[in-house]
Each structure stands twice: as C-alpha cells, then as structure tokens.
Amino acid sequence: MNAASAARSSAPSASGVAESSDFRHAADSELLICPMARMHLRDIRRIDRLVYPRPWSMSLYLDELRRGDDRVYRVACQRRLRVRQTGVVGYGGFMIVAGEGHITSVAVHPECQGQRVGARLMLELHREARRIDGLEALTLEVRSSNAAAQRLYRWFGYAPVGTRKNYYRDGPRGREDALVMWCHDIDGDGHGERLDAIATALGVTEGASGTALGVTEGACDTALGVA
C-alpha cells in the first residue's frame, strides 16, 4: 500500500465503519487522533476494502504493528458529542527506512470527505516525525491524476522530484504513473512554524511539538466494532 493511492486527504476515502447516518460534521462531533492498535484493525480493513483494489491483509497489519521502533501509525476517530460513541474514520502512517520516513498510507472514509480528516492525520504524522532523532525528511508517492492529494502535500511542504512510470496498475485507464514527492528539513524551525500555521488553520490549538487534541493512548478504545 502506498500513500497516495488512498490519500484523498482533505477529500479522503474509506468506509464500512458504520452506516452513513453515524457520521457527523464537525459541529456535531469531535475528531480524536490516537496511535493505531490491534483493536482498530477490523474497522481499518473495512475502510481499506472501499479504498484499495488490493488492500493489506490482517497479517500484514499485525506485522506492521509489531515493528514499533520504525513504524508510526495513527487513526482518526469521530466521536459524536453528547453520545459516547466513536467511529474510526481514517488512518495514516509512515515507515522509517535508512533514516528517512516514507508515508505508506493516508485513507479516510468517503462520508467524511471535505472535513480535513486527512490533513489532521498528516499533521499528527509530521509532529511524530519531528520527535524522532535524526529523521530529517519524509517522502511519498501520489497518483499523477490525484490533484487534491498533491495540493494537500504541497501545503505540508512536499515538492515533486520525479515520477515512477506505471507505478499504479489499477487506474481508471489502466496503469498510471506515480509522482514522487519529498519534504525535507522537517526537523527545522521553519517546518515547525509551517505545522503551527496548519494547526491554526485546522483549529488545533496545540503547537507542532504537541499531540493532536491532546489525545492519549486509550482515547479511541470505544471505536465502533471494537468491544
């Protein structure tokens, strides 16, 4: 799985977590960002089946979670106000290879498109990346036709450096090229200021070194489908 085949971000993708009536706009709910755990995988795989032609298997996810030292994954849960009910509406993550971070996926429920869930996930991933000593850059691939995702990535400071021919084999016209994008100097003050500006635009009050919405490890324990 790669970042951009699902990163519809500010207009994300994914589904199957609950009926559409269970999802609410920001005025009726709050978004929680927390570390991905095994208990979230059933809902995540429902999302994947609507986002990816060839979704990851459960065993692959479990293997990723076991690689804690060089993997960072986060889930977005939407909690309805006045109702103690939470649904997984998106997730994202990156792996660390040779001192560089590679965004593997950003996927969001289609019912939550336009609510900036993908942007919130990217913000948290970048915050986490800045906490890792020696990590100075993040990279990803995005479909050449996915202009919305490219705009999102540029907002976070990514720039295109090349293409990978026929990287995607499941495009509407068959094979499709991937645009390779990099974000450098993520450990610098300039990038921290960029994240602070993005957080302000998203209505997140914590600074670039904080955790989105102050969510802790157990905040998403009540996700739909997780008992």
N, C-alpha and C positions, 0 to 999 in steps of 0.2 A: 504494500500500500504506500502511496506517496502523497505528499502534502496536497498537491493541488488537484488531484483528481476529485477530491471532495471538498476542497476549501471554497465554498461559496461565501464564506465568511460573513461580511455584513449582509450577504444574502445567502446563508448557508443551506445545509442539507442534512437529511436523515429523518427516520420516522419509526413508527411501530411501538413507541414507548407507551402511548395511550391514545384514546380517541382524540380527535382534534379539539373537541369541546373542553378537554382537560388542560389545554394550553391557553395562557392568558397573556395580554400585552403588559408592558412594564407597569402601567398604572394599577394593575390588579395583582401583581406578583413581584417577587424579588429574585434576582439571579445569584446563585451561590456557586463559587468555584472552589473545588477541592481536589486533593490527589485521587487519581484513579485507583480503585481497589477491585479485588476479585468480585465483590458483591455487585459491582456496576456492570459486569461484562454481559449479562443477559440483555439488558437494555441497550448497551452499546452495539451488540451484534444485531439487534433489531434495526437499529439505525443504519448499520453497515449494509444490510440487505436492500435498503432503499437507496443507498448512495453509491455503492461499488458493484460493478459487474462481477468481480471476483473478490468477495470480502475475506478478511482474515478468519482463520479457524479459531475455535476456543483455545486449542493447544498453543497456537502461536501467541495469542494474547497472554496466556499464562506464562509462557516463556519470557515475554517482554517484561511482565511484572516482576519476575524473578531476577531480572537484570537491573536491579535497583541502582547500582552505582553509576551506570552510564545510560540510564533512561529516565526521562521526565514525562509523565502523562498527567493530564488534568481533565476533569469532567465538569460540565456546566449543568447545574440542576435548577429548575424553575420552581420556586415554592409559592403557592397561592396564599395571599395574605388572608388572615382570619381562618385559614384551613390548614391543618398540619399535614400537608400532602406535598410531596416533592416528586418531580419527574426529571429524568435525565434527558436533556435537550441537545447536548453536544459534547464533544470531547476533542482533545488535540494533544500532541506530544512531539518530542524530539529525542533522537539518539545522539550520543557523543562518539565520534569516530576520529581518531588521530588528533584529538584536541579541538575538533570543530563540531558544531551542532548541526544536525540535519533534521529539519521538520519532516516527520513521517506522515502526519495526517492532521487535518482540521475538518471536522464534519459536524453539521448542525441539522436538526430536524427541520424539514421544509415548512412546517407550520409556524416556525419561529424565525423565518427569513425576514430581513428588514429590521430586526430588533438588536442587531450588533452583537449577537452572541459570539460569532466567530472573532470579532475584534476583541471582545473581552477575554476570550481564550488566548489569543495571540499576545495580549498584554501580559497575562499571567505567565505564559511561557517565556517571554522576554525577561520578565522580572526574575524568574527562576534561573534563567541562563546567566544573568548578571551576578548571581550568588555563587556561581561555580568558578573557582580559582583557575585562571589560565584559559578560560573559554572566551575567545575574542570575536567569533564570527558565527553566524547562522546561515544556512543555505536551504533551498527547497526547489522543487520542480512544480511548474504550473502549466496547464494546458495553454497552448498558444492562443486558443479561442476564448479563454476564460478572462475576459477583460475586468469583470467585477473583482475577482480574486487578485488580479495583478494590481488594481488600484489599492486594495487593502494592504498588500505587501509593500507597495511604494510608500504608503502612509507610515509604515513602521521602519522605513529606511532601506528597503531592499532595492537593488538595481539589477537589471538583466546583464548577464555576462556571456550568454551563448545559448545554443539550442541543442537538443538531443533529438535527432531525426527518428520519426516513427516510434517514439517512446511509449505512447499510448496506443493500444490495439483495439480499443473499444469505443472509438469516437463515432459520431453520427455519420461520418463519411469514411469510416474505416480507421486506418491508422492516423495518428495525429502527433505532431511534434510537441516536445516539452520545452518551455522557456526556463532556463536555469537562472535563478536569482540569488544574490548574496547580500547579506547585511553585515558589514564589517564594523569593528571598533565598538562592539556592543557593551564593552566594559568601561567605556569612556564617559566623561561628564556630559558630552553632547548628546549621547544616546539616552542617558538618564533624563535629561531635560526633555527630549522628544517623548519619552514614555510618560513623563509627568503631564505634558500637554495633551497627549492622547487620553490619559486617565481623566483629566478635567473635562475633555470633550465627551467622554463616556459617562460622566457623572460618578466616577470612582474617586473617593476622597483620599485614599492612601497614596503615598508617593511611590516612586519607582522601586524603592527597596522594600516596599511592604507587600503583604499578601492581599490579593483582591478581596475587598469587602471584609477583610479580617476573618475569613473562613478558616476553621481549624479542621484537623484530620477527620473528625466524625460528623462534619456538618451535613453530608449528603447521605447519611445512613438510612434515611427513610425514603429513598428513591422508589418510585413505582416499580413493582415487580421484585423488590428486594424486601424480604421479611426478616 
